[in-house]
Amino acid sequence: MDIPGWTYLTVGLSFSLYIGIAIWTRAKSTKGFYVAGQGVPALANGMATGADWMSAASFISMAGLISFMGYTGTVYLMGWTGGYVLLALLLAPYLRKFGRFTVPDFVGARYESDAARIVAVVCAIFVSFTYVSGQMRGVGVVFSRFLEVPVNTGVIIGMALVFVYATLGGMRGITYTQVAQYVVLIIAYLIPAVAISWTMTGNPVPQLGFGDTIKDGQHAGLYLLEALDGIHRDLGLPEYTAAFVAGKKSMIDVGAITLALMVGTAGLPHVLIRFYTVKSARAARWSVMWALIFIGLLYTAAPAVAAFARVNMVDSLHGTAYSEAPPWFKTWETTELIAFEDKNADGVITYSGDQAVNELHVDRDIMVLANPEIARLPAWVVALVVAGALAAALSTAAGLLLVISSAVSHDLIKSIWARDLSDQKELRIARWAAGGAVVVAGVVGIYPPGFVAQVVAFAFGLAASSFFPVLVLGIFNRRVNKQGAIAGMVSGLLFTALYIVWFRFVDPSAGAEQWWFGISPEGIGSLGMMLNFAVMLTVSHLTPPPSEEVRTMVEELRLPRQTTPQGSKII
């Protein structure tokens, strides 16, 4: 069977599984729709969190970015995993103990303000739509190549699938669908990684093969990273392992991006809502631990996948006559995500760090997807990677769409405009809101503002600058109030969003010399977060303190054993 045949088979089977789970776990109440009835075991929630977290950015784009950026590309590894430490220590158990449905729910109750709730809803929707556009682009990239349909058609197919299991099952359906999707995506990521590591280095463990020697070919006997450094020198590029040199990100920018990704992780609403689905605060902590283990399986393999892909791509294309280019190049060329421009009319592909002579243009989002073909692995492995990439993108998209749905139906309509709304009517509105969100997500997926991981990095910056300070101070500081919370969220979000818009859309040619303190748009969320903290603390100090009831609640929230605001015992 050829690649399209295997792809239709694996994608069809996995999609049938997801829809079947959604039907089996159909939500019948708002509690089931929003937080899966708060009865998900910690292990299952950790696995679902892993799938929710490891989006198209993690599966498709992260290794592609590392393969081009080298050492500095590891900001994504450090930032995204480090954020889970902050989650475990500062947020997850306390938010679960508080016992509400959503992050805006916490903000509204903690700060005694419908206005603060509305600002939090706007932040949640803004962040979620920015994030989901990257997922939908990833879906389109996968479908455009392997099902041989236009990118836009691929996005529409993904929209239809997410619509079914997000609106039907709600958080309950999404949770158990994400458990299945985690299994699919991790198998799909590790099987080719193991195969390529064994082929190139003789070591079946990619994390170890990454530091091993190459067995055969022109680089035989060299350590993998040593060979990559030599390849980059020959191409006129900075060495792969070099840090903070000309042509790579500066130290301050690497630090700012890492910080923004870390605190953005701890402030992402679709991640935080996962910890409302477990039985207790203790289970929330265990969920974080399991999630770190499940995420670590992929994240520790990503640098190796990036290095393998980089060596194989350069060796198979640079200096090769275009007429003799490998079959994978010709098939990917039809997607316009990789292209050859014969600048000197010699018919030979030249890849160079000098853009004046470089003739090869590669979209970084294709590296993981094309890697099995470049390494000449069997067709079924290629198809498995396709199914894994779709599982990664769709699992995260579903979680984000549920955040948007709950923000509209629960945090706006139910909590502010129609407080006497019945449970069934609220559930109906939530499904309609999810459907509308799917349509908008499809539109932004068709017209995304950058590479998948870049778009996702913007979302993390927005989350860092809006949610993280208001949540941390809301838990650990009795004095902060609604005026401070509103001022902090608005100032942090506006500053970060305007900075990103200016340097990515208004003046995209601007370089590090124009950036504030040399910080790129991907890392500006770190400054936005600091601005939020400063504004929130200053305004809270200059305005009246919150009520004694709220201050007592904040004290009780951090006690090892205490009742929730609803009166149930939580350990």
WOZI-V434466 format. One record per pair of residues at least 12 apart in sequence whose ideal C-beta (glycine too) atoms are under 8 Angstrom apart, sorted by sequence separation. I is the first residue (numbers start at 1). J is the second residue. D is the distance in Angstrom with one decimal. If there is no record, write none. Layout:
# WOZI-V434466
I J D
I J D
This chain:
# WOZI-V434466
98 110 7.8
105 117 7.5
107 119 7.8
108 120 7.1
140 152 6.8
142 154 6.6
143 155 7.8
165 177 5.4
194 206 6.2
197 209 3.5
201 213 6.5
211 223 7.0
212 224 6.5
228 240 4.0
229 241 5.8
275 287 6.2
317 329 6.5
414 426 5.2
473 485 8.0
503 515 6.7
553 565 6.6
104 117 5.1
107 120 4.1
141 154 7.5
193 206 4.2
197 210 7.8
201 214 6.2
202 215 5.1
211 224 7.2
214 227 5.9
228 241 7.4
229 242 7.8
274 287 7.1
275 288 7.7
316 329 7.7
344 357 7.6
372 385 5.6
413 426 7.4
62 76 5.1
137 151 8.0
140 154 4.1
143 157 6.0
200 214 5.8
201 215 6.2
210 224 6.3
211 225 7.3
343 357 6.6
371 385 7.7
62 77 7.5
139 154 5.7
140 155 4.3
143 158 7.3
200 215 6.5
209 224 7.2
210 225 7.6
225 240 6.5
325 340 7.6
344 359 7.8
470 485 5.0
104 120 3.8
139 155 5.9
190 206 7.6
199 215 7.9
225 241 5.5
343 359 5.4
369 385 6.2
410 426 6.9
413 429 5.9
103 120 6.4
104 121 4.8
342 359 6.2
368 385 7.1
369 386 7.3
409 426 5.7
499 516 7.4
503 520 7.7
504 521 5.4
137 155 7.6
139 157 7.5
140 158 7.4
322 340 5.7
341 359 5.2
470 488 6.1
503 521 4.9
57 76 7.8
136 155 5.1
139 158 3.6
340 359 5.9
469 488 5.7
470 489 5.7
104 124 6.0
322 342 6.8
340 360 6.1
341 361 6.9
369 389 6.2
409 429 4.4
410 430 7.1
103 124 6.3
339 360 7.7
340 361 7.9
368 389 7.3
408 429 7.5
409 430 3.9
500 521 4.5
58 80 7.3
102 124 7.7
136 158 6.2
338 360 7.6
339 361 4.7
408 430 7.8
467 489 7.6
499 521 6.2
136 159 7.3
201 224 6.6
338 361 6.9
466 489 5.1
469 492 6.9
200 224 7.3
323 347 6.6
325 349 6.8
338 362 5.1
406 430 6.5
409 433 5.1
500 524 6.6
322 347 5.4
337 362 7.7
338 363 6.5
405 430 5.1
408 433 4.1
499 524 4.6
321 347 5.6
322 348 7.0
337 363 3.9
405 431 7.5
466 492 5.4
53 80 7.7
321 348 5.5
322 349 5.8
465 492 3.7
466 493 4.3
320 348 7.1
321 349 7.6
337 365 7.0
338 366 6.3
405 433 4.3
465 493 5.8
496 524 5.6
319 348 6.5
320 349 5.3
337 366 4.9
404 433 6.9
405 434 3.9
408 437 7.9
495 524 7.9
496 525 5.3
499 528 7.6
319 349 7.0
404 434 7.4
465 495 6.8
466 496 7.7
318 349 6.4
319 350 7.5
335 366 7.8
462 493 6.3
465 496 4.1
496 527 7.8
317 349 5.2
318 350 7.0
338 370 7.9
402 434 6.7
405 437 6.0
464 496 7.8
495 527 7.4
496 528 3.6
318 351 4.3
401 434 5.5
404 437 4.2
495 528 5.0
317 351 6.3
332 366 6.1
462 496 5.6
461 496 5.3
462 497 6.4
493 528 7.3
401 437 4.8
492 528 4.5
495 531 5.6
314 351 6.3
401 438 6.0
492 529 6.4
332 370 5.8
462 500 7.9
461 500 6.9
492 531 5.4
401 441 6.5
491 531 5.7
492 532 3.2
400 441 7.6
491 532 6.4
318 360 7.5
328 370 6.0
331 373 7.7
458 500 5.4
317 360 6.2
489 532 6.7
492 535 7.4
397 441 6.7
488 532 4.3
491 535 4.7
328 373 3.8
488 533 7.1
327 373 7.8
328 374 5.7
458 504 7.8
488 535 4.7
326 374 7.5
487 535 5.1
488 536 3.1
313 362 7.3
487 536 6.6
484 535 7.3
485 536 6.3
488 539 7.2
484 536 4.2
487 539 4.5
484 537 6.8
313 367 7.3
450 504 7.0
484 538 7.6
449 504 6.2
484 539 4.2
485 540 8.0
449 505 7.1
480 536 6.0
483 539 5.3
484 540 3.3
310 367 7.9
313 370 7.8
480 537 7.0
483 540 6.8
484 541 8.0
309 367 4.7
316 374 6.0
309 368 7.1
312 371 7.3
481 540 5.0
484 543 7.0
461 521 7.5
465 525 4.9
469 529 6.1
473 533 7.4
480 540 4.4
483 543 4.4
306 367 7.3
309 370 7.6
313 374 5.9
461 522 6.8
464 525 3.8
468 529 5.8
479 540 5.8
309 371 4.5
312 374 4.6
461 523 7.2
463 525 7.4
464 526 6.7
465 527 7.9
466 528 7.8
470 532 7.3
479 541 7.4
481 543 6.0
305 368 6.4
308 371 6.9
312 375 5.6
458 521 6.8
461 524 5.8
462 525 6.5
465 528 2.8
469 532 4.2
473 536 6.1
481 544 6.9
458 522 7.0
461 525 2.6
464 528 6.6
465 529 5.1
468 532 7.7
469 533 4.7
473 537 7.4
481 545 6.1
482 546 7.2
309 374 6.8
457 522 4.2
460 525 6.3
461 526 7.7
464 529 4.6
481 546 4.7
35 101 5.7
305 371 6.6
462 528 7.9
465 531 7.2
466 532 7.0
470 536 6.8
479 545 5.7
480 546 7.6
34 101 4.5
240 307 7.7
308 375 7.2
461 528 6.6
465 532 5.7
469 536 5.7
478 545 7.8
479 546 7.8
34 102 6.9
454 522 6.5
478 546 7.5
31 101 7.8
240 310 7.3
30 101 7.9
478 550 7.9
61 134 7.8
478 551 4.4
55 131 7.6
478 554 4.9
57 134 5.9
61 138 7.2
477 554 7.6
478 555 6.8
56 134 6.1
60 138 5.0
476 554 8.0
55 134 7.1
56 135 5.0
59 138 7.7
228 307 6.0
231 310 7.6
235 314 7.3
475 554 7.0
55 135 5.6
231 311 6.9
474 554 7.4
56 137 7.4
57 138 7.6
60 141 7.0
56 138 2.8
60 142 7.5
225 307 6.7
228 310 6.1
475 557 6.2
476 558 7.4
55 138 7.5
56 139 7.2
224 307 5.5
228 311 6.3
231 314 5.5
235 318 7.3
475 558 7.0
224 308 7.8
227 311 6.3
365 451 5.8
224 311 7.1
364 451 5.7
365 452 5.4
363 451 7.5
364 453 8.0
219 311 7.0
207 300 5.0
210 303 5.9
207 301 6.0
210 304 3.7
206 301 4.8
209 304 5.9
219 315 8.0
207 304 6.1
210 307 6.0
214 311 7.6
218 315 7.1
206 304 3.9
217 315 7.0
206 305 6.7
209 308 7.9
171 273 7.4
175 277 6.2
206 308 7.7
171 277 6.2
247 353 7.3
190 297 6.9
197 304 6.3
186 294 7.3
190 298 7.6
193 301 4.9
200 308 6.0
189 298 5.3
196 305 7.7
186 297 5.7
190 301 6.3
193 304 6.4
197 308 6.9
200 311 7.4
182 294 6.4
186 298 6.1
189 301 6.7
193 305 5.2
196 308 4.7
200 312 8.0
185 298 7.7
192 305 7.9
193 308 7.6
238 353 7.8
189 305 7.6
196 312 7.7
235 351 6.2
236 352 5.6
237 353 3.8
235 352 5.6
236 353 3.8
235 353 5.3
236 354 5.3
232 353 7.7
274 399 7.6
48 174 7.7
52 178 5.6
59 185 6.0
270 396 7.3
273 399 7.5
48 175 4.7
51 178 3.9
48 176 7.5
51 179 7.1
54 182 7.7
271 399 8.0
270 399 4.1
273 402 7.3
45 175 7.1
48 178 4.0
51 181 4.5
59 189 6.4
270 400 4.8
273 403 6.1
44 175 7.1
47 178 7.4
48 179 5.3
51 182 3.8
54 185 6.5
44 176 7.4
47 179 4.9
50 182 5.1
270 402 7.2
270 403 4.7
273 406 7.5
36 170 7.6
48 182 7.0
51 185 6.6
269 403 4.7
36 171 4.4
37 172 6.3
40 175 5.6
44 179 5.6
47 182 4.8
11 147 7.5
34 170 6.8
35 171 5.6
36 172 4.1
47 183 7.8
50 186 7.9
33 170 3.1
34 171 5.7
131 268 7.5
32 170 6.0
33 171 6.1
36 174 8.0
269 407 7.9
7 146 4.6
8 147 7.3
32 171 7.2
33 172 7.2
36 175 4.9
131 270 7.4
7 147 6.4
32 172 4.8
27 168 7.7
127 268 7.0
128 269 6.5
4 146 7.1
19 161 7.5
22 164 6.2
26 168 5.7
27 169 5.7
127 269 6.6
128 270 6.5
3 146 6.9
4 147 7.2
18 161 7.1
22 165 3.4
26 169 5.7
27 170 3.6
4 148 6.6
21 165 7.2
25 169 4.9
27 171 7.2
19 164 5.7
23 168 6.7
27 172 5.0
124 269 4.6
15 161 6.1
19 165 6.1
22 168 4.8
23 169 7.7
26 172 7.9
27 173 6.5
18 165 5.7
22 169 4.1
25 172 4.8
26 173 6.6
21 169 7.3
25 173 4.4
25 175 7.8
22 173 4.2
25 176 5.2
21 173 6.5
24 176 7.9
25 177 7.9
21 176 5.1
22 177 6.0
21 177 4.8
70 228 7.6
18 177 4.9
21 180 6.1
18 180 6.5
70 232 7.5
17 180 5.6
18 181 7.0
14 180 7.9
103 269 4.8
14 181 8.0
102 269 7.3
70 238 7.3
70 239 7.3
71 240 7.1
103 272 5.3
14 184 5.5
70 240 4.0
71 241 5.4
103 273 6.9
70 241 6.3
71 242 6.4
72 243 6.6
102 273 6.2
70 242 6.9
71 243 4.8
72 244 7.9
75 249 7.7
102 276 7.5
91 266 5.7
101 276 6.3
196 371 6.9
72 248 5.0
82 258 7.2
86 262 6.2
90 266 6.6
100 276 7.2
196 372 7.7
199 375 6.5
71 248 7.5
72 249 4.5
86 263 6.7
95 272 6.2
195 372 7.9
70 248 7.3
79 257 6.5
83 261 6.5
87 265 6.8
69 248 7.3
75 254 5.5
79 258 4.5
82 261 7.7
83 262 4.4
86 265 7.0
87 266 5.0
96 275 4.9
189 368 7.9
192 371 6.3
196 375 4.8
69 249 7.7
78 258 5.0
79 259 7.4
82 262 4.4
83 263 6.9
86 266 4.1
92 272 7.7
95 275 5.8
96 276 6.2
192 372 4.6
195 375 7.3
79 260 7.0
80 261 5.6
83 264 6.8
84 265 6.5
91 272 6.7
95 276 6.9
196 377 7.3
72 254 5.7
75 257 4.6
79 261 2.5
80 262 7.9
83 265 2.3
93 275 7.8
96 278 6.3
195 377 5.6
75 258 4.9
78 261 7.7
79 262 5.0
82 265 7.6
83 266 5.2
92 275 4.4
97 280 7.9
192 375 7.3
78 262 7.8
87 271 7.2
91 275 7.8
96 280 6.9
97 281 4.2
151 335 7.7
76 261 6.7
79 264 7.7
80 265 5.9
87 272 7.9
96 281 4.9
192 377 5.9
75 261 6.8
79 265 7.2
145 331 7.3
195 381 6.7
94 281 7.2
96 283 7.5
145 332 6.4
87 275 7.9
93 281 3.9
96 284 4.0
93 282 7.3
95 284 7.6
192 381 5.3
145 335 5.1
191 381 6.1
93 284 4.8
144 335 5.0
268 459 7.5
92 284 4.4
93 285 5.3
145 337 7.5
192 384 7.6
268 460 7.1
92 285 6.5
144 337 7.9
191 384 6.2
192 385 6.0
141 335 7.6
269 463 7.4
92 287 7.1
264 459 7.3
265 460 6.8
268 463 4.8
272 467 7.9
92 288 5.4
141 337 6.8
188 384 4.6
189 385 7.6
261 457 6.8
264 460 2.9
267 463 4.0
88 285 6.0
187 384 7.0
188 385 5.2
260 457 7.6
264 461 6.1
267 464 5.7
188 386 7.9
264 462 7.6
265 463 7.9
269 467 6.8
188 387 5.8
189 388 5.7
261 460 5.0
264 463 4.4
267 466 7.0
268 467 7.6
272 471 7.8
88 288 4.0
188 388 2.4
257 457 7.1
260 460 5.9
263 463 7.9
264 464 4.0
267 467 3.6
87 288 5.6
88 289 7.2
187 388 7.0
188 389 7.3
260 461 4.8
263 464 4.2
267 468 3.7
186 388 7.7
266 468 5.6
184 387 5.7
185 388 4.2
188 391 7.3
261 464 7.9
84 288 5.9
88 292 8.0
184 388 5.7
185 389 7.6
260 464 5.0
264 468 7.3
267 471 6.6
259 464 7.8
263 468 4.5
266 471 7.8
185 391 4.4
84 291 6.5
184 391 4.4
185 392 4.8
84 292 5.2
182 391 7.7
181 391 3.9
185 395 7.6
81 292 7.2
84 295 7.2
181 392 7.4
181 394 7.0
182 395 7.5
81 295 6.7
181 395 4.2
81 296 7.2
178 395 4.7
52 270 6.4
53 271 6.3
81 299 5.7
177 395 7.1
52 271 6.7
80 299 7.3
178 398 7.4
145 366 7.5
174 395 7.8
177 398 7.0
178 399 7.4
49 271 7.0
52 274 6.2
77 299 5.7
141 363 7.9
146 369 7.7
141 365 5.5
145 369 6.6
174 398 4.8
49 274 4.8
77 302 6.6
141 366 7.0
174 399 6.2
48 274 6.7
77 303 7.0
138 365 7.1
142 369 6.6
137 365 7.8
141 369 7.2
174 402 6.0
45 274 6.2
74 303 6.8
45 275 7.8
171 402 5.8
45 277 5.9
158 390 7.4
162 394 5.7
166 398 4.6
170 402 6.8
45 278 5.2
73 306 7.1
161 394 6.3
165 398 6.5
158 393 7.0
162 397 5.2
166 401 5.1
42 278 5.9
66 302 6.5
146 382 7.6
158 394 6.1
162 398 5.3
166 402 6.1
40 277 4.5
41 278 7.6
66 303 5.9
146 383 7.4
35 273 7.2
38 276 6.8
39 277 7.9
40 278 5.6
45 283 7.4
49 287 6.2
53 291 6.8
34 273 7.9
38 277 6.1
40 279 7.9
49 288 7.8
59 298 7.4
63 302 4.7
67 306 3.9
158 397 7.2
162 401 6.4
166 405 7.6
37 277 7.9
38 278 6.9
39 279 6.2
46 286 7.3
50 290 7.9
58 298 6.5
62 302 5.5
63 303 7.7
66 306 3.7
67 307 7.1
146 386 4.7
35 276 4.4
36 277 4.3
38 279 6.4
42 283 4.5
46 287 4.9
49 290 7.7
50 291 5.3
54 295 6.2
58 299 7.4
65 306 7.9
34 276 7.6
35 277 4.9
41 283 7.6
42 284 7.9
45 287 4.3
46 288 7.4
49 291 4.0
53 295 6.0
63 305 4.4
64 306 7.3
67 309 5.0
68 310 7.6
43 286 7.8
46 289 7.0
47 290 6.8
63 306 4.2
67 310 4.2
42 286 3.8
46 290 2.5
47 291 7.8
50 294 3.6
54 298 5.8
58 302 7.7
142 386 5.8
42 287 4.8
45 290 7.4
46 291 4.3
49 294 7.8
50 295 5.0
64 309 7.5
45 291 7.8
63 309 6.7
67 313 7.7
43 290 5.5
46 293 7.3
47 294 5.6
142 389 4.9
42 290 6.2
46 294 6.0
142 390 5.7
138 389 6.7
139 390 6.4
142 393 7.4
138 392 7.5
139 393 4.8
138 393 4.2
139 394 6.8
136 393 7.5
135 393 4.5
139 397 7.6
135 394 7.4
253 512 7.1
170 430 7.2
135 396 5.2
136 397 6.5
256 517 7.9
264 525 5.8
135 397 4.2
250 512 6.6
253 515 7.8
260 522 7.2
263 525 7.4
256 519 4.4
257 520 6.9
260 523 5.0
263 526 7.4
132 396 7.8
167 431 4.5
256 520 7.6
259 523 7.4
260 524 7.2
131 396 7.5
132 397 5.4
135 400 7.2
252 517 6.3
253 518 5.7
257 522 5.1
258 523 7.9
260 525 3.6
252 518 5.2
253 519 5.6
257 523 3.7
260 526 4.4
263 529 5.5
167 434 4.6
252 519 6.5
253 520 5.3
256 523 3.3
259 526 4.2
132 400 4.4
166 434 5.2
167 435 5.7
250 518 5.2
255 523 7.9
256 524 7.3
131 400 5.5
132 401 6.7
257 526 7.7
260 529 7.3
253 523 5.6
256 526 4.5
259 529 7.8
129 400 7.9
163 434 7.5
167 438 7.9
249 520 7.3
255 526 8.0
256 527 7.2
128 400 4.5
163 435 6.1
166 438 7.2
128 401 7.6
128 403 4.9
129 404 7.1
163 438 4.7
128 404 5.1
162 438 5.9
124 403 5.8
125 404 5.5
128 407 7.9
159 438 5.2
162 441 7.9
124 404 7.4
159 439 7.2
125 407 5.6
159 441 6.9
124 407 4.8
125 408 7.8
159 442 4.3
158 442 7.8
121 407 4.6
156 442 6.3
159 445 7.9
121 408 7.7
124 411 7.9
155 442 5.4
158 445 7.7
281 570 5.2
282 571 5.4
121 411 4.8
155 445 4.6
280 570 5.3
281 571 6.8
120 411 7.4
121 412 5.7
155 446 5.4
280 571 5.8
68 362 8.0
117 411 5.9
118 412 7.1
152 446 5.3
151 446 7.4
68 364 5.5
67 364 7.4
117 415 6.5
118 416 7.0
65 364 5.6
68 367 8.0
117 416 6.8
64 364 3.8
67 367 5.2
64 365 5.7
102 403 7.5
114 415 7.6
64 366 7.0
114 416 5.2
61 364 6.6
64 367 3.6
104 407 6.1
108 411 7.2
61 365 5.1
63 367 6.2
64 368 6.0
102 406 5.1
60 365 5.5
63 368 5.1
101 406 6.6
102 407 6.8
105 410 7.1
136 441 5.6
140 445 6.3
105 411 6.2
135 441 7.8
136 442 6.0
139 445 7.0
140 446 7.2
61 368 7.8
104 411 4.1
108 415 6.5
60 368 5.4
102 410 6.2
129 437 7.9
133 441 6.9
136 444 6.9
137 445 5.3
59 368 6.7
60 369 6.5
101 410 5.8
102 411 5.8
132 441 4.4
136 445 2.2
105 415 7.1
135 445 7.2
136 446 7.5
129 440 6.6
133 444 3.7
137 448 4.2
141 452 7.8
129 441 6.8
132 444 7.0
133 445 5.4
136 448 7.5
132 445 7.3
134 448 6.5
138 452 5.0
129 444 6.1
133 448 4.9
137 452 5.7
133 449 7.3
135 452 7.7
134 452 4.5
137 455 7.1
134 453 7.4
134 455 3.7
133 455 5.7
134 456 4.6
131 455 7.6
130 455 6.7
131 456 5.9
134 459 7.3
130 458 5.6
131 459 3.7
59 388 6.3
60 389 5.4
130 459 4.2
59 389 5.3
128 459 7.8
60 392 7.1
127 459 5.4
130 462 6.1
56 389 6.8
59 392 3.6
60 393 7.4
58 392 6.4
59 393 7.4
127 462 4.7
56 392 5.6
126 462 6.3
127 463 4.9
55 392 5.8
56 393 3.8
54 392 5.5
55 393 6.3
123 462 7.5
127 466 6.9
51 391 7.0
55 395 7.6
56 396 7.0
126 466 7.9
127 467 7.5
51 392 7.3
54 395 7.9
55 396 3.5
54 396 7.6
55 397 7.9
52 395 5.8
53 396 7.4
123 466 4.1
124 467 7.8
51 395 4.1
52 396 5.8
123 467 6.2
51 396 7.7
52 399 4.4
120 467 7.5
120 470 7.4
111 470 7.9
107 470 6.2
111 474 7.0
103 467 6.5
107 471 7.9
110 474 4.5
106 471 7.3
116 482 5.0
119 485 7.8
123 489 5.8
107 474 7.1
115 482 7.0
119 486 5.4
126 493 7.0
34 402 7.7
103 471 7.2
106 474 7.1
111 480 7.9
113 482 3.7
116 485 4.9
120 489 6.8
3 373 7.9
10 380 7.6
111 481 6.6
112 482 6.0
116 486 5.3
119 489 5.0
123 493 5.7
111 482 4.1
115 486 5.9
119 490 6.2
126 497 7.4
11 383 7.6
34 406 5.2
113 485 7.3
6 379 4.9
10 383 4.6
14 387 4.8
33 406 8.0
113 486 7.1
116 489 7.7
5 379 7.7
6 380 4.9
9 383 7.0
10 384 6.0
111 485 4.7
7 382 7.5
11 386 6.3
111 486 7.9
3 379 4.6
6 382 7.1
7 383 4.4
10 386 6.8
11 387 5.5
14 390 7.3
18 394 7.6
34 410 6.4
95 471 7.5
2 379 5.9
6 383 3.5
10 387 4.4
14 391 6.5
76 453 6.3
1 379 6.4
107 485 6.7
1 380 7.6
3 382 5.2
7 386 5.1
11 390 6.4
3 383 6.4
7 387 7.9
30 410 7.2
91 471 5.9
95 475 8.0
76 457 7.7
79 460 7.5
91 472 7.2
94 475 4.8
90 472 5.7
91 475 7.2
90 475 7.2
65 451 7.2
90 476 7.7
64 451 7.9
65 453 5.2
64 453 7.7
61 451 5.9
61 452 3.9
62 453 5.6
60 452 5.8
61 453 3.7
30 423 5.3
29 423 6.1
33 427 5.7
57 452 5.1
61 456 7.7
30 426 5.2
34 430 7.5
56 452 5.0
57 453 4.4
30 427 5.3
33 430 5.6
29 427 6.9
33 431 7.9
57 455 7.8
57 456 4.0
27 427 7.3
30 430 7.0
56 456 8.0
57 457 8.0
55 456 6.5
112 546 6.3
111 546 7.1
112 547 6.4
112 550 6.0
111 550 7.8
110 550 6.7
110 553 7.7
110 554 7.4
109 565 7.0
98 557 6.3
97 557 6.2
94 557 5.5
94 558 6.8
97 562 7.4
99 564 3.9
100 565 7.9
98 564 6.5
99 565 6.1
97 564 6.0
98 565 6.7
99 566 5.1
99 568 7.0
99 570 7.4
97 570 4.9
96 570 7.5
